[in-house]
């Protein structure tokens, strides 16, 4: 009995160590700022739409982020830089074209709820 318990303990420790080694790689692949809460940017639109003129499909997979969104009010483009999955769905960080629109600096990306095209605020590049 003691042999089985010892093996189970070693297996559990091995799994924990493996997870600890893999997690930093996952975070790096998703972008180093995936965990940051976005800061409020009041001038962002309530919603944006997929930029279908650039070839984005209308029926894209809701489990992924669109590569391009557009603000229908003024034509501003939101270009995907990085994305990641959360328990609530896909989240993406987008650069704005033209730069500086909505008072967003060149060092800031707009975090977006990709499933519904809702800008959430700004995060560092």
C-alpha positions in Angstrom: 0.0 0.0 0.0 2.7 2.5 0.9 4.3 2.0 -2.6 1.1 3.0 -4.3 0.6 6.0 -2.1 4.2 7.1 -2.7 3.8 6.7 -6.5 0.6 8.7 -6.5 2.3 11.5 -4.5 5.2 11.6 -7.0 2.7 11.7 -9.9 0.8 14.6 -8.4 4.0 16.5 -7.8 5.2 15.8 -11.3 1.9 17.2 -12.7 2.2 20.3 -10.7 5.8 21.0 -11.8 4.8 20.3 -15.4 2.0 22.8 -15.2 4.3 25.4 -13.7 6.7 25.0 -16.5 4.1 25.1 -19.2 2.1 28.1 -18.0 4.7 30.8 -18.6 5.0 29.6 -22.2 1.3 29.8 -22.7 1.2 33.3 -21.3 4.0 34.4 -23.6 2.3 32.9 -26.6 -0.9 34.9 -25.7 0.9 38.1 -25.1 2.4 39.3 -21.9 -0.5 41.6 -21.0 -3.3 39.1 -21.3 -4.0 39.2 -17.5 -4.3 43.0 -17.2 -7.6 44.7 -16.7 -8.3 47.3 -19.4 -8.3 51.0 -18.5 -11.4 52.9 -19.4 -11.4 54.9 -22.7 -14.7 56.9 -22.8 -14.5 57.8 -26.5 -14.5 54.2 -27.7 -17.6 53.1 -29.6 -20.2 50.9 -27.9 -19.9 48.3 -30.6 -17.9 47.6 -33.7 -18.6 45.3 -36.6 -16.5 42.9 -38.7 -14.8 44.6 -41.6 -16.4 42.6 -44.3 -14.9 44.9 -47.0 -11.5 43.5 -46.1 -12.7 39.9 -46.6 -13.8 39.1 -43.1 -16.6 36.5 -43.2 -20.0 37.5 -41.8 -20.4 34.1 -40.2 -17.0 33.8 -38.4 -16.5 31.4 -35.6 -17.7 33.0 -32.4 -14.9 31.1 -30.6 -12.2 33.2 -32.3 -11.4 36.9 -32.8 -12.0 38.6 -36.1 -8.8 39.9 -37.7 -10.5 43.2 -38.5 -13.3 45.2 -37.0 -14.5 48.7 -38.0 -16.3 51.5 -36.3 -19.3 52.2 -38.6 -19.5 55.8 -37.3 -16.2 56.9 -38.7 -14.4 54.0 -40.5 -11.8 53.5 -37.8 -10.2 50.0 -38.2 -9.4 47.7 -35.3 -6.6 45.3 -36.3 -6.0 42.2 -34.3 -2.6 42.0 -32.6 -3.1 39.1 -30.1 -6.0 37.1 -28.7 -6.7 34.6 -26.0 -9.6 32.5 -24.7 -11.3 33.1 -21.4 -14.1 31.3 -19.6 -16.4 33.9 -21.1 -15.2 33.6 -24.7 -12.5 35.1 -26.9 -10.8 38.4 -26.1 -8.5 40.3 -28.5 -6.2 43.2 -28.3 -6.4 45.5 -31.3 -4.3 48.3 -32.8 -6.3 51.3 -34.1 -5.9 52.7 -37.6 -5.5 55.6 -38.0 -3.3 55.8 -34.8 -4.3 58.3 -32.2 -8.1 57.9 -32.8 -10.2 58.0 -29.6 -7.1 59.5 -27.8 -5.4 56.0 -27.7 -1.6 56.3 -27.8 0.6 54.2 -30.1 1.7 52.2 -27.0 -1.9 51.2 -26.2 -4.1 48.5 -27.7 -7.9 48.3 -27.4 -9.1 45.1 -25.7 -12.3 43.7 -27.1 -14.9 41.1 -26.4 -14.6 39.4 -29.8 -17.8 37.4 -29.5 -20.0 40.6 -29.6 -17.6 43.3 -30.9 -17.5 45.3 -27.7 -14.4 47.4 -26.9 -13.5 47.0 -23.2 -10.8 49.6 -22.8 -7.0 50.0 -23.3 -4.1 47.7 -22.4 -0.3 48.3 -22.9 1.1 47.1 -26.2 
